[in-house]
Amino acid sequence: VDTPYIIGVDIGGTKIAAGLVSAHQVLERVVLPTLADQNAGVVVAQVFKSIDHVLEKSGRKVEEISGIGIVAPGPLNPRTGELIYAPNIPSLINIPIATLVSERYHLPTLVENDANAAGLAEALFGAAVGFRYVFYVTVSTGIGTGVIIDGQIYSGKNGMGAEAGHVTIDYQGPLCSCGQRGCIEVFASGKAIVRRTREKLESQIGESNNRPVATSKILDLVSGNLHQITPAVVAEAARSGDLTAQEIIHETATYLSIWLGGMINIFDPEIIVIGGGVSSMGDLLFDVIRELTPKHSILPKAHEVIITPAKLRDDVGILGAATLFATMKEA
Ligand SMILES: [Zn+2]
């Protein structure tokens, strides 16, 4: 039997990425703007367009494709294929995206939360191959999670489970985009790292009145413009020895460790895979997480849990979407 061709579509807040996937390889990819500020019809049309472009670019006919996998953030129902609500795409409320896509292309269409699907891809052919109990985290703009048990996504009664990025570690902490206070996302996401860095530099600059102005490598890297700080800038400054940047990363690792200790208490995983842009901080982040996480778990074997960077990088959204067909029980 030939390896099937699957089209994977990753609907994000700013862009839609679609790709032709075969044997866990992305053969062709297309990226379009989501047009998130427009009505649902426009956004759905962008999804269609991304699929059309992948077909055109690859020279494949619809009949050669075995299925279309779609991933999106936020609460959605993988059983009905409906997008319930997407945090950064306000018009997408109760959109039956699987039905709309399958009616247009006459292909089986599956829908899943982006982090759940990414975790599945890591478990089946990424960093967690061979492990039965996998906890996956993506730390990028926000924090997404997936729990994969025996090569299957665990997603609970309504298919919406494993939203551990919105587990709070401080009920009096900063307000999160979800309306709660102190979620791990509001402390350790890429957005949070940027905010905390800016606050720290602002307070240093404030304290240095009438004294020499704060000198941080971070300020050099952004030419003094605090609005240009990114997690990559913080990582670069930390590597070059900047103490403020190193402090920020150490704090980030500490927050993640406190939270991951709790995740170990709940799931007793064999392996924790950390992906997303922030994970490219590498050993600066992972050394501290590996040291501290077991201290925040009550499980006596918590120190045996492997904590490792994700293997699948830029294409993980498209690959995750296509991987939904790997565990499909019914067409
Ligand atoms: Zn939250």
Residues whose N, C-alpha, C, O or C-beta is under 5 A from the ligand:
A	BS01	ZN	G165 H166 C176 S177 C178 Q180 C183
